[in-house]
């Protein structure tokens, strides 16, 4: 039996506003800064290491456990079990729209089964089950899809609607770290002109739970010393659920507030659309995503099968050489 444990700690910092953007070359060094951020340069410039230059935003710690054991009740039977959990803190701060911290990247994987060694080890049959679960992982499918006017149905559309409502006097939603408060902080005078910062889209991201379960059967046979035959079949089902649960809660809470400002121009105001028209258009996207909740993951191959035959020459001029062939099958991807 094997058991291991590891603990990781990550910290996210933000940089003081006056140190964030630097134009031209860095401090006359001639080193270009294409990204526009000066944090890496300031690490080597002692004059910039002043109090308040960096603010700790978030600290996350995670424990990883690994359990593995194999039992041989008889010479021809083996039982095995593997389990590991992972807590993968993100590289940047992640928050739900209400300002609370999600358990980003917390997952558990299990693999267990049985192996039969038969006919003096000339026939091996292995059957195993596997399951993995990822809680509140970043949804790569729905964080980047386009909705009305090309905006993401969560990270783009609600920003424009909420900013329009705040501009017209709506109260701020949630606590000091909520997306509503962040919008107001970014637009202290609420001119309605400031674009949505990319950093905000990354902070208030789209999360979902991903669960995958499957079975694999593998057969390996050596009918003679020269022949080797193997075949395998695997079926995996992966389901994505709780898609954008935090954003749907935010939308549900804010819809009655937005309704009070439905005739106001939604931002950017150059589109000429009102809050009401943008919401009605976005509802189609929101309903579509709701319908995907609990469905199989798109572009996933459910069934896989492989077969291999090999013959090795043990005598004659071809001794040591072998010939063979393989066959593979993949079921159509889920669309």
Secondary structure as UniProt FT lines:
FT   STRAND          2..15
FT   HELIX           17..20
FT   HELIX           26..28
FT   TURN            34..35
FT   HELIX           39..42
FT   TURN            43..44
FT   HELIX           46..48
FT   TURN            51..52
FT   STRAND          54..74
FT   TURN            75..76
FT   STRAND          77..87
FT   TURN            97..98
FT   TURN            104..105
FT   STRAND          106..118
FT   TURN            119..122
FT   STRAND          123..138
FT   TURN            140..142
FT   HELIX           148..150
FT   TURN            153..156
FT   HELIX           157..167
FT   TURN            168..169
FT   TURN            176..177
FT   HELIX           179..186
FT   TURN            187..189
FT   HELIX           198..203
FT   STRAND          207..221
FT   STRAND          227..241
FT   TURN            243..244
FT   HELIX           245..259
FT   TURN            260..263
FT   HELIX           269..271
FT   HELIX           275..292
FT   TURN            293..294
FT   STRAND          295..296
FT   TURN            298..299
FT   STRAND          303..312
FT   TURN            317..320
FT   STRAND          322..330
//
